[in-house]
Amino acid sequence: MTTGLIPGEQPPDPRPTDGLPQQRHDPAGQGAMPVENRSRSSVITARAAASFEPVGRSVASARSFVRDTLQGWGFGDIVDDAVVLTSELVTNAVVHAGTSAELLCLRSEDGVRIEVADRYPEREIPLQGSPVDMGSPDREGGRGLQLCAALAGHWGVDYTPTHKTVWFQLDLPERPVGTRTAGPALPAHLLPLADTRVRVAVVQIDRSGSITAWNEDAEELFGYTAEQVTGKPLTDLAAWPHTPGTGTGIADALQLSRWEGSYGIRGAHGRVIPVYASHLRVRDTDGEPSTVCLLVRDHERAVLQTPLRGPAPDSSGGSDGQSADPFEVFIGSPAPDDLDGLLQRTVERARDMLDGDSAFLLLATDDETELEVRASTGLPSARQRFARVPVEGGPGRYGSARMPAVHEDLTAVPGAVPLLNGTGMRSVVTVPLKVEGRLTGSLGVAAEAPGRYSNEEALRLQFAADRIALAVESARLGELERLRRGSLSFLVEASDLLAGTLDRDQTLALMAQMTVPTLATWCAVYTIADQSSEPDLSYVLHEDEELIDGIKSLLSKMPPPDPVPTPGARVWSAPAEVAHQAALRTSMRSLGLSGGPTRHVTTGIGPTLATASAVGGETVVLPLVARNRVIGMLTLGKPTDEHFRQEILELAEDLSRRAALALDNARLYSERTAISQSLQRSLLPPELPQIDGVEVEVIYRAAGEGNEVGGDFYDLFPISDGAYGFAIGDVCGTGPNAAAVTGLARHALRLLAREGLSGPSVLERLNSAILDEGERSRFLTLLYGEMRPQEDGSAELKVVCAGHPLPLRLRQDGTVEPAAEPQPLLGVLEDLELHEETVTLDPGDVLLCVTDGVTERREGSRMLGDDGLAEVLTTCTGLTAGAVAARIMRAVERFASDAPSDDMAILAMRVPGLQQD
């Protein structure tokens, strides 16, 4: 992969120009200018290229490459569209076309051009001017061109005899900057409220996003000294809304020439402080860019907020005699191009129009049963944002948001407007926002004094609501579309990550890391082992690592949520209540009000209050259902006074379904692995006996990931009168059938040998037993022998080698020779005639027995073989049995770089020399 900057230079065309002329299509059809000139008219300032192999995992790698490249260039606004388009085009190349894909990203002042080329020479080259086949949206492949036409500003297809290149260009959205204006002189009672002393924090950020300056007001507002934060990224302190596919990230905001808006700063006490910020991008005398950030408390935003441009003095008509747009008259010009900006402007204008103390705007859910708070002024916005109230709050017209309503005194009707409970507002007027007769929202203005509003104010506010309802609905649909695209990209990445592991603990960690902080501030995962088990708290994560232990301790002391299989998110209020009670008890103890010893406030109350703040907001539980069984719960939480928006909950529900299946697959895989390993252990002897005068060492290595039962086995057991039987064998194949033959062979050998039968008789009876298994039988290679240590220090062995790799004998002089002759394997012939051979191991001699996983170790076309094994064994003269086995295993492992594909067993027996007695 290569990435480079090319200032002021046009890039060379990466496609070959020889051969047939390139075929170009301009589906956009914008004028007569050629597509190539129109899409490459800007100066290319940077490029990034990468190649991907024709394998499935390349699609995820290409998405990550494009996402990292565009975010690195600061083009976060178009990342989601680019990732979706790239995913489709690379899928067409590496999956459907089956060729490698070459990906090229080109950056210019206007946007980004991305090209995906594949090598598919058999593809038919279309005739000049022939229509492009867009494919069917119902097919698995071929949707790339449809998406290009839907999402890209320009796109096209270029053909050569060896390449096909599909390219698209995404234009950057215009980012309006603030304008300088002045407001009229106002009476004192109309001026915005502020604290006794207004503190303006001045923070300077270098080009890497790290803090370089931090003034005294910043220390007072947030509790950190300059030494504590200098050099740290601002993103470590900023609590930015993380909603996939919507809004501008803080990294993007710091790169803009000017930015203004609201976010939060996490203070030294652990709580998030809402602030209003004004960013200005500057450069010093050396040309180094940096960003100056001015921050005030959110309720003091008037200190920094740029005044909105009002309507023209003569709002009844323009110079051409036409009447002014009522929407522009109410909202002002230019109108905000994003939903949040439009809603905030709306509530501020509504408040000013009716001279109110606060205003709020709620948007209806798709089913029109609830209203969700999306903007407010004069109210605790952090607490109210995304809170929900029912559309039909009570009987009568005043209880329904579908009709205008005026409340002269809310104290006479407690709870009439739940949003204003505890805010001090006495009178309120609310009107519906409707589009084509359908309820889309509600707009309200409230005052602290009673009796401020009448039907006349309701008519004025309704007139304004009718003017802006269509614009609000259009902006809301645009936000939903961006969220849908971001959600699609998010779920694609989540599915790839979850499908990439079968480890239970890693799956739990991925579930939590994908939800925090993208969907929630903290999360907890409960798992249920079986239907009779209680939910177990398995994983806890918070975006602030210092709060994880406190939340884990809090949740472990309270009953888990009920494992209800009903799909969808349900509110769980217990964590917030328990955290609040714990913080209250700690506070009372610290003040000596509970009858216990008084503590210093900072020793115990700090962590408790931080935990209470972290889990004090809305908490929801989503069931993890897989194969019609609840296997756990995914718990998502927000800090104090924050709520989830419906779109995020729907995205979390989609994620929980994928995560549940991945978690259940990991559970099944773990159970299968545990069963296989347990069965494998049962097929091997628990321990080896100690033999006087003979050293014995065994090394066993199972291939694979531990979820298959291998066919290799070994055994060493006493027979009688100082004789010992030993065996090493290999059953054809793996799995349950191979395990059955392995178990039969090992146990039958012990029983038959202890009956006093000779080696050939033992193997002949074992051969009959294997054949009696019928279709379940597997052929077996086996080396069996009986060993008797002698009084002169030697050992006598009687060996039968039935189709197994021959045992090798190492003498003290370094010579190596086979210690047996090959004979027919077991499980194939009924009439089997075998004979045994006698071998005497003199002091210092070694007998080495291995399975074919050792001799058939491969590196490309090379194989270790019997000769290679004998060559390694010649270097083991004078070594103990354990050292011989270890050297053989090291040689086998180093012979090839790949992991072994077959089980390996090594049995080494050595008669010690006289000098060791």
ZAMARGU-4260 file (C-alpha; in steps of 0.2 Angstrom, whole numbers, plus 5000, padded with zeros to 4 digits):
<rodrens>
0) 5000/5000/5000 | 5007/5017/4995 | 5001/5034/5001 | 5009/5051/4995 | 5005/5069/4993
5) 5007/5077/4976 | 5005/5096/4978 | 4999/5105/4963 | 5001/5090/4951 | 4989/5081/4940
10) 4990/5062/4944 | 4996/5050/4930 | 4982/5039/4924 | 4985/5022/4932 | 4976/5012/4918
15) 4985/5006/4903 | 4982/5015/4887 | 4988/5003/4874 | 4976/4991/4865 | 4958/4995/4862
20) 4951/5012/4866 | 4944/5015/4883 | 4925/5014/4885 | 4918/5027/4896 | 4900/5029/4902
25) 4892/5044/4910 | 4877/5038/4919 | 4875/5055/4927 | 4872/5063/4911 | 4877/5081/4916
30) 4880/5091/4901 | 4891/5087/4886 | 4908/5089/4895 | 4917/5072/4895 | 4916/5062/4911
35) 4935/5061/4913 | 4937/5080/4912 | 4923/5084/4923 | 4929/5071/4937 | 4947/5076/4936
40) 4947/5094/4934 | 4954/5098/4951 | 4972/5097/4957 | 4975/5080/4965 | 4983/5084/4982
45) 4985/5066/4989 | 4983/5048/4984 | 4982/5031/4992 | 4983/5014/4984 | 4982/4996/4989
50) 4979/4979/4981 | 4969/4965/4988 | 4969/4946/4984 | 4954/4937/4978 | 4948/4931/4995
55) 4933/4935/5005 | 4942/4944/5019 | 4949/4957/5007 | 4932/4965/5007 | 4933/4970/5025
60) 4952/4975/5022 | 4946/4986/5008 | 4933/4994/5019 | 4945/4998/5033 | 4958/5005/5021
65) 4946/5017/5013 | 4939/5022/5031 | 4956/5025/5038 | 4962/5035/5022 | 4947/5046/5022
70) 4947/5049/5040 | 4965/5053/5039 | 4962/5066/5026 | 4948/5074/5037 | 4934/5069/5025
75) 4923/5061/5039 | 4907/5068/5030 | 4908/5056/5016 | 4916/5041/5024 | 4900/5030/5026
80) 4895/5032/5007 | 4913/5028/5002 | 4914/5013/5012 | 4897/5006/5006 | 4902/5009/4988
85) 4919/5002/4990 | 4912/4986/4999 | 4901/4983/4984 | 4914/4986/4970 | 4928/4976/4979
90) 4915/4962/4982 | 4911/4961/4963 | 4930/4960/4960 | 4936/4947/4972 | 4921/4937/4975
95) 4910/4937/4959 | 4924/4940/4946 | 4937/4930/4956 | 4951/4942/4953 | 4962/4953/4963
100) 4956/4971/4966 | 4967/4987/4964 | 4960/5001/4974 | 4965/5019/4972 | 4960/5035/4982
105) 4963/5052/4975 | 4960/5068/4985 | 4957/5085/4978 | 4950/5101/4984 | 4932/5097/4979
110) 4931/5079/4985 | 4937/5061/4983 | 4938/5050/4968 | 4939/5031/4971 | 4944/5018/4958
115) 4942/4999/4959 | 4950/4989/4945 | 4950/4970/4942 | 4958/4959/4929 | 4944/4949/4920
120) 4950/4948/4902 | 4935/4936/4897 | 4923/4950/4901 | 4914/4957/4886 | 4919/4975/4881
125) 4903/4984/4878 | 4901/4994/4862 | 4903/5013/4862 | 4887/5021/4868 | 4878/5005/4873
130) 4867/5006/4888 | 4875/5000/4905 | 4866/4985/4913 | 4863/4991/4931 | 4858/4973/4936
135) 4844/4968/4947 | 4843/4974/4965 | 4836/4957/4970 | 4852/4948/4965 | 4867/4945/4977
140) 4879/4953/4965 | 4878/4968/4953 | 4872/4981/4965 | 4888/4991/4964 | 4883/5002/4949
145) 4865/5005/4956 | 4873/5011/4972 | 4885/5022/4962 | 4871/5030/4953 | 4862/5033/4970
150) 4876/5039/4981 | 4890/5046/4970 | 4890/5063/4962 | 4899/5056/4947 | 4904/5038/4942
155) 4909/5028/4927 | 4916/5012/4920 | 4932/5011/4910 | 4937/4996/4900 | 4954/4990/4892
160) 4958/4972/4886 | 4965/4967/4903 | 4956/4979/4915 | 4939/4984/4920 | 4939/5000/4932
165) 4923/5006/4941 | 4926/5024/4948 | 4915/5036/4958 | 4918/5053/4965 | 4910/5060/4981
170) 4909/5079/4983 | 4912/5087/4999 | 4897/5096/5007 | 4899/5114/5009 | 4902/5119/5027
175) 4896/5137/5031 | 4906/5148/5043 | 4900/5161/5055 | 4897/5179/5050 | 4900/5194/5060
180) 4884/5203/5065 | 4878/5216/5079 | 4862/5216/5089 | 4852/5231/5095 | 4853/5238/5113
185) 4841/5228/5124 | 4833/5232/5141 | 4841/5224/5156 | 4827/5211/5159 | 4829/5205/5141
190) 4848/5201/5143 | 4853/5183/5144 | 4856/5176/5162 | 4874/5171/5167 | 4883/5167/5183
195) 4891/5180/5195 | 4907/5179/5185 | 4907/5172/5168 | 4923/5161/5165 | 4929/5159/5147
200) 4941/5144/5145 | 4954/5147/5132 | 4961/5130/5125 | 4974/5129/5111 | 4976/5113/5101
205) 4990/5109/5090 | 4989/5101/5073 | 4989/5083/5081 | 4974/5087/5092 | 4985/5089/5108
210) 4982/5103/5121 | 4996/5116/5121 | 4988/5130/5131 | 4975/5130/5146 | 4971/5146/5155
215) 4965/5149/5173 | 4947/5149/5169 | 4949/5132/5161 | 4956/5126/5177 | 4941/5133/5187
220) 4928/5126/5175 | 4935/5108/5173 | 4946/5105/5188 | 4962/5101/5179 | 4978/5111/5180
225) 4988/5115/5165 | 5001/5103/5169 | 4988/5089/5170 | 4981/5091/5152 | 4996/5099/5142
230) 5001/5087/5129 | 4985/5076/5130 | 4972/5075/5116 | 4957/5085/5118 | 4947/5070/5113
235) 4952/5062/5130 | 4941/5075/5139 | 4928/5079/5126 | 4911/5070/5127 | 4906/5071/5109
240) 4890/5063/5103 | 4894/5047/5095 | 4880/5043/5083 | 4884/5033/5067 | 4883/5042/5051
245) 4877/5059/5058 | 4885/5075/5063 | 4903/5081/5063 | 4916/5072/5074 | 4927/5083/5085
250) 4943/5078/5075 | 4934/5085/5060 | 4928/5101/5069 | 4946/5105/5075 | 4951/5105/5057
255) 4938/5117/5051 | 4943/5136/5049 | 4928/5140/5061 | 4916/5130/5071 | 4903/5134/5084
260) 4892/5123/5094 | 4889/5112/5110 | 4897/5097/5117 | 4903/5091/5134 | 4920/5091/5144
265) 4923/5078/5156 | 4928/5086/5172 | 4940/5080/5186 | 4926/5074/5196 | 4920/5062/5182
270) 4905/5071/5177 | 4902/5079/5160 | 4900/5098/5160 | 4890/5104/5145 | 4899/5118/5136
275) 4896/5130/5121 | 4912/5132/5111 | 4919/5143/5097 | 4934/5136/5087 | 4945/5146/5076
280) 4959/5139/5066 | 4975/5150/5065 | 4993/5148/5061 | 5008/5155/5069 | 5023/5164/5062
285) 5031/5148/5057 | 5016/5143/5047 | 5011/5129/5060 | 4992/5127/5061 | 4983/5126/5078
290) 4965/5128/5084 | 4960/5141/5098 | 4944/5135/5107 | 4934/5147/5118 | 4923/5137/5130
295) 4909/5143/5142 | 4895/5134/5152 | 4881/5129/5140 | 4868/5140/5148 | 4880/5155/5146
300) 4881/5152/5127 | 4876/5170/5123 | 4893/5175/5127 | 4901/5166/5112 | 4886/5162/5101
305) 4886/5171/5085 | 4870/5181/5083 | 4858/5174/5070 | 4855/5185/5054 | 4837/5191/5056
310) 4825/5195/5041 | 4826/5210/5031 | 4818/5226/5038 | 4804/5225/5026 | 4798/5207/5028
315) 4782/5209/5018 | 4791/5210/5001 | 4807/5211/4992 | 4813/5224/4979 | 4805/5215/4965
320) 4788/5216/4973 | 4787/5198/4978 | 4783/5193/4996 | 4797/5186/5007 | 4797/5167/5011
325) 4787/5165/5028 | 4800/5151/5032 | 4815/5163/5030 | 4806/5176/5039 | 4804/5165/5055
330) 4820/5155/5054 | 4832/5169/5046 | 4844/5167/5032 | 4854/5157/5029 | 4844/5143/5036
335) 4854/5129/5044 | 4857/5114/5033 | 4857/5101/5047 | 4843/5095/5058 | 4850/5099/5075
340) 4854/5117/5069 | 4837/5119/5062 | 4828/5113/5077 | 4839/5124/5089 | 4836/5139/5078
345) 4817/5135/5078 | 4815/5134/5097 | 4826/5150/5100 | 4815/5160/5087 | 4799/5153/5095
350) 4805/5158/5112 | 4809/5176/5106 | 4793/5178/5096 | 4782/5175/5111 | 4794/5183/5124
355) 4795/5166/5133 | 4808/5160/5146 | 4810/5143/5137 | 4805/5133/5122 | 4806/5115/5116
360) 4803/5105/5101 | 4798/5086/5100 | 4798/5075/5085 | 4786/5060/5083 | 4791/5042/5082
365) 4786/5033/5066 | 4771/5025/5074 | 4765/5043/5081 | 4763/5036/5098 | 4777/5045/5107
370) 4786/5062/5105 | 4805/5063/5107 | 4814/5079/5114 | 4826/5085/5101 | 4829/5103/5105
375) 4826/5115/5119 | 4832/5132/5126 | 4830/5138/5144 | 4828/5120/5150 | 4842/5108/5156
380) 4845/5101/5138 | 4857/5088/5143 | 4843/5080/5154 | 4829/5082/5142 | 4837/5077/5125
385) 4829/5061/5118 | 4817/5059/5132 | 4800/5053/5127 | 4783/5058/5131 | 4766/5050/5125
390) 4757/5059/5111 | 4740/5055/5120 | 4745/5061/5137 | 4727/5062/5144 | 4709/5064/5140
395) 4703/5079/5131 | 4710/5090/5118 | 4723/5097/5131 | 4730/5080/5134 | 4734/5077/5115
400) 4749/5083/5106 | 4739/5083/5090 | 4729/5099/5095 | 4736/5116/5101 | 4735/5119/5119
405) 4737/5133/5132 | 4740/5130/5150 | 4738/5146/5160 | 4745/5139/5176 | 4754/5122/5177
410) 4753/5121/5196 | 4734/5119/5194 | 4736/5104/5183 | 4751/5094/5189 | 4760/5083/5176
415) 4750/5091/5161 | 4767/5094/5152 | 4779/5081/5159 | 4793/5089/5150 | 4792/5104/5162
420) 4791/5095/5178 | 4803/5103/5191 | 4808/5117/5179 | 4799/5131/5187 | 4788/5135/5172
425) 4770/5140/5175 | 4762/5144/5159 | 4765/5135/5142 | 4758/5135/5124 | 4760/5120/5113
430) 4756/5117/5095 | 4758/5102/5083 | 4769/5101/5068 | 4760/5092/5054 | 4764/5087/5036
435) 4749/5082/5025 | 4739/5079/5040 | 4751/5067/5049 | 4759/5072/5066 | 4777/5075/5064
440) 4781/5084/5080 | 4776/5097/5093 | 4783/5115/5097 | 4780/5123/5114 | 4785/5140/5123
445) 4784/5142/5142 | 4786/5156/5154 | 4790/5156/5173 | 4775/5168/5176 | 4757/5161/5175
450) 4744/5167/5163 | 4756/5173/5150 | 4748/5165/5135 | 4731/5165/5127 | 4723/5158/5111
455) 4731/5173/5101 | 4749/5167/5105 | 4744/5149/5101 | 4738/5155/5083 | 4754/5165/5081
460) 4765/5150/5086 | 4754/5138/5075 | 4756/5149/5060 | 4775/5148/5063 | 4774/5129/5065
465) 4765/5127/5049 | 4779/5137/5040 | 4793/5126/5046 | 4785/5109/5048 | 4789/5103/5030
470) 4807/5109/5032 | 4809/5100/5048 | 4802/5084/5041 | 4814/5085/5026 | 4829/5088/5037
475) 4823/5073/5048 | 4822/5061/5034 | 4839/5067/5028 | 4846/5063/5045 | 4837/5046/5045
480) 4845/5042/5028 | 4863/5047/5034 | 4860/5036/5050 | 4854/5022/5039 | 4870/5022/5029
485) 4880/5024/5045 | 4871/5009/5053 | 4873/4998/5038 | 4892/5001/5038 | 4892/4999/5057
490) 4883/4982/5056 | 4894/4976/5041 | 4910/4979/5052 | 4902/4972/5067 | 4897/4956/5058
495) 4914/4954/5051 | 4922/4956/5068 | 4910/4944/5077 | 4912/4931/5063 | 4931/4932/5065
500) 4932/4923/5082 | 4925/4908/5090 | 4932/4912/5107 | 4919/4916/5120 | 4928/4929/5130
505) 4934/4938/5114 | 4916/4938/5108 | 4910/4946/5124 | 4924/4959/5123 | 4919/4963/5105
510) 4901/4965/5109 | 4905/4978/5123 | 4918/4987/5112 | 4906/4989/5097 | 4893/4997/5108
515) 4904/5009/5119 | 4905/5023/5115 | 4896/5021/5098 | 4879/5017/5105 | 4880/5019/5124
520) 4892/5027/5137 | 4893/5010/5146 | 4887/4992/5144 | 4886/4976/5153 | 4884/4958/5146
525) 4875/4945/5156 | 4876/4927/5150 | 4865/4912/5155 | 4873/4895/5154 | 4857/4885/5153
530) 4838/4887/5157 | 4840/4883/5175 | 4855/4895/5178 | 4854/4913/5184 | 4861/4927/5173
535) 4880/4929/5176 | 4888/4946/5175 | 4902/4942/5162 | 4908/4959/5155 | 4907/4977/5159
540) 4914/4992/5149 | 4913/5011/5151 | 4921/5024/5140 | 4931/5030/5155 | 4941/5015/5161
545) 4942/5022/5178 | 4924/5019/5181 | 4923/5001/5175 | 4927/4993/5192 | 4914/5004/5201
550) 4900/4999/5189 | 4905/4981/5190 | 4904/4982/5209 | 4888/4990/5208 | 4880/4978/5196
555) 4887/4963/5205 | 4878/4968/5221 | 4861/4969/5213 | 4849/4956/5205 | 4852/4954/5187
560) 4838/4959/5174 | 4825/4946/5170 | 4829/4936/5155 | 4813/4940/5145 | 4814/4934/5127
565) 4803/4948/5120 | 4813/4957/5107 | 4817/4975/5108 | 4824/4986/5121 | 4816/4988/5138
570) 4820/5001/5152 | 4829/4995/5167 | 4828/5008/5181 | 4836/4997/5195 | 4855/5003/5191
575) 4851/5021/5193 | 4840/5019/5208 | 4854/5008/5217 | 4868/5020/5212 | 4858/5035/5218
580) 4855/5026/5235 | 4873/5021/5237 | 4879/5039/5233 | 4866/5046/5246 | 4872/5034/5260
585) 4890/5038/5256 | 4886/5057/5257 | 4877/5055/5273 | 4891/5045/5281 | 4904/5058/5275
590) 4894/5071/5284 | 4891/5061/5300 | 4872/5060/5297 | 4870/5041/5298 | 4877/5038/5315
595) 4893/5031/5309 | 4910/5038/5309 | 4913/5054/5299 | 4925/5053/5285 | 4933/5066/5274
600) 4923/5069/5259 | 4936/5065/5246 | 4941/5048/5253 | 4925/5038/5249 | 4912/5049/5241
605) 4922/5053/5225 | 4921/5036/5217 | 4903/5033/5223 | 4897/5049/5216 | 4906/5046/5199
610) 4898/5029/5198 | 4881/5036/5202 | 4883/5049/5188 | 4889/5036/5176 | 4874/5025/5178
615) 4862/5038/5183 | 4854/5040/5165 | 4843/5029/5155 | 4847/5010/5155 | 4840/4998/5143
620) 4841/4979/5142 | 4841/4969/5126 | 4839/4950/5126 | 4852/4939/5117 | 4842/4926/5109
625) 4849/4912/5099 | 4841/4896/5093 | 4825/4901/5102 | 4834/4902/5119 | 4839/4917/5129
630) 4857/4915/5132 | 4860/4932/5140 | 4856/4951/5140 | 4865/4966/5133 | 4863/4981/5145
635) 4867/4998/5138 | 4867/5014/5149 | 4869/5033/5148 | 4875/5045/5162 | 4864/5055/5172
640) 4849/5063/5164 | 4853/5056/5146 | 4842/5046/5136 | 4843/5034/5121 | 4836/5040/5104
645) 4825/5027/5095 | 4836/5025/5080 | 4851/5020/5092 | 4840/5007/5101 | 4835/4999/5084
650) 4853/4998/5079 | 4857/4990/5096 | 4843/4978/5093 | 4851/4973/5076 | 4868/4971/5084
655) 4861/4961/5098 | 4854/4948/5086 | 4871/4946/5077 | 4880/4946/5094 | 4869/4933/5101
660) 4872/4921/5087 | 4890/4924/5088 | 4891/4921/5106 | 4881/4905/5105 | 4892/4899/5091
665) 4907/4902/5102 | 4898/4893/5116 | 4895/4878/5105 | 4913/4878/5099 | 4920/4879/5117
670) 4909/4864/5122 | 4914/4854/5107 | 4932/4858/5110 | 4931/4853/5129 | 4922/4837/5124
675) 4935/4833/5111 | 4950/4837/5123 | 4942/4826/5137 | 4939/4812/5125 | 4957/4813/5118
680) 4964/4813/5136 | 4954/4797/5140 | 4962/4788/5125 | 4979/4791/5132 | 4986/4783/5148
685) 4985/4794/5163 | 5003/4791/5168 | 5018/4780/5163 | 5025/4767/5175 | 5043/4768/5181
690) 5054/4754/5174 | 5070/4749/5183 | 5085/4750/5171 | 5075/4758/5157 | 5072/4777/5153
695) 5055/4781/5145 | 5049/4797/5138 | 5034/4801/5127 | 5029/4817/5118 | 5012/4819/5111
700) 5006/4834/5100 | 4988/4835/5093 | 4986/4845/5077 | 4972/4857/5073 | 4963/4869/5085
705) 4959/4855/5098 | 4941/4852/5092 | 4945/4836/5083 | 4949/4820/5092 | 4965/4813/5084
710) 4969/4795/5079 | 4987/4794/5086 | 4989/4785/5103 | 5003/4777/5114 | 5003/4766/5129
715) 5016/4758/5141 | 5009/4746/5155 | 5015/4732/5166 | 5011/4714/5161 | 5018/4702/5173
720) 5035/4695/5180 | 5044/4711/5176 | 5038/4712/5158 | 5031/4728/5151 | 5020/4730/5136
725) 5022/4746/5125 | 5012/4751/5110 | 5011/4766/5098 | 4998/4767/5084 | 4988/4778/5072
730) 4970/4775/5067 | 4965/4781/5050 | 4956/4798/5051 | 4950/4808/5065 | 4933/4811/5074
735) 4921/4799/5084 | 4924/4784/5073 | 4943/4785/5074 | 4941/4788/5093 | 4931/4772/5095
740) 4944/4762/5086 | 4958/4770/5097 | 4949/4766/5113 | 4946/4748/5107 | 4964/4746/5103
745) 4972/4753/5118 | 4961/4744/5131 | 4961/4727/5121 | 4980/4727/5120 | 4981/4728/5139
750) 4968/4714/5142 | 4975/4702/5129 | 4993/4705/5134 | 4989/4702/5152 | 4981/4685/5147
755) 4998/4679/5143 | 4996/4679/5124 | 5011/4682/5113 | 5012/4698/5103 | 5006/4691/5086
760) 4991/4683/5095 | 4987/4699/5103 | 4987/4709/5087 | 4977/4695/5078 | 4963/4695/5091
765) 4963/4714/5090 | 4962/4713/5071 | 4946/4703/5073 | 4939/4715/5085 | 4941/4729/5073
770) 4933/4720/5059 | 4918/4716/5070 | 4915/4735/5071 | 4908/4734/5053 | 4906/4751/5044
775) 4913/4760/5059 | 4929/4751/5058 | 4945/4760/5053 | 4962/4752/5048 | 4975/4754/5061
780) 4994/4754/5060 | 5002/4748/5076 | 5019/4745/5084 | 5017/4733/5099 | 5031/4725/5109
785) 5035/4717/5126 | 5051/4722/5135 | 5060/4713/5149 | 5075/4722/5158 | 5089/4709/5160
790) 5101/4707/5175 | 5116/4712/5164 | 5109/4729/5161 | 5102/4726/5144 | 5084/4725/5139
795) 5076/4711/5128 | 5061/4717/5117 | 5049/4706/5106 | 5042/4718/5093 | 5028/4716/5080
800) 5026/4731/5067 | 5009/4730/5059 | 5010/4743/5045 | 5018/4756/5056 | 5033/4767/5053
805) 5048/4755/5058 | 5056/4758/5075 | 5074/4764/5075 | 5088/4758/5086 | 5102/4770/5090
810) 5118/4762/5096 | 5132/4769/5107 | 5143/4771/5092 | 5130/4782/5083 | 5124/4770/5070
815) 5105/4769/5067 | 5096/4754/5060 | 5078/4748/5059 | 5073/4737/5074 | 5059/4727/5065
820) 5052/4722/5048 | 5036/4729/5041 | 5020/4718/5042 | 5002/4720/5036 | 4992/4733/5045
825) 4976/4729/5056 | 4958/4731/5051 | 4959/4726/5032 | 4962/4707/5031 | 4953/4693/5041
830) 4966/4680/5040 | 4981/4689/5047 | 4998/4680/5050 | 5010/4690/5060 | 5027/4686/5068
835) 5037/4694/5082 | 5055/4699/5081 | 5068/4699/5096 | 5079/4715/5099 | 5091/4717/5113
840) 5095/4735/5118 | 5113/4735/5125 | 5117/4748/5139 | 5117/4766/5130 | 5106/4760/5116
845) 5090/4770/5112 | 5074/4763/5103 | 5064/4777/5095 | 5046/4774/5090 | 5035/4788/5081
850) 5019/4790/5071 | 5018/4795/5053 | 5015/4813/5058 | 5033/4814/5062 | 5040/4806/5046
855) 5028/4814/5034 | 5031/4832/5040 | 5032/4843/5024 | 5039/4859/5018 | 5033/4862/5000
860) 5038/4846/4990 | 5051/4841/5004 | 5047/4828/5017 | 5057/4823/5032 | 5054/4804/5029
865) 5063/4789/5037 | 5080/4795/5031 | 5078/4812/5038 | 5072/4805/5055 | 5087/4793/5055
870) 5099/4807/5052 | 5092/4817/5066 | 5093/4802/5078 | 5112/4800/5074 | 5115/4816/5083
875) 5107/4810/5099 | 5121/4798/5105 | 5124/4799/5124 | 5108/4809/5127 | 5094/4803/5139
880) 5078/4797/5133 | 5069/4814/5137 | 5083/4823/5128 | 5081/4812/5113 | 5063/4814/5112
885) 5064/4833/5114 | 5078/4835/5100 | 5067/4825/5088 | 5052/4836/5091 | 5062/4852/5089
890) 5069/4845/5072 | 5052/4841/5066 | 5044/4858/5071 | 5059/4867/5063 | 5058/4857/5047
895) 5043/4867/5041 | 5036/4884/5045 | 5018/4879/5044 | 5008/4872/5059 | 5008/4853/5059
900) 4993/4846/5050 | 4994/4828/5058 | 4995/4822/5076 | 5012/4817/5082 | 5018/4805/5095
905) 5036/4800/5100 | 5041/4786/5111 | 5059/4785/5116 | 5066/4771/5127 | 5084/4770/5132
910) 5095/4758/5142 | 5107/4768/5153 | 5125/4765/5151 | 5136/4757/5165 | 5144/4773/5169
915) 5127/4780/5175 | 5123/4765/5187
</rodrens>
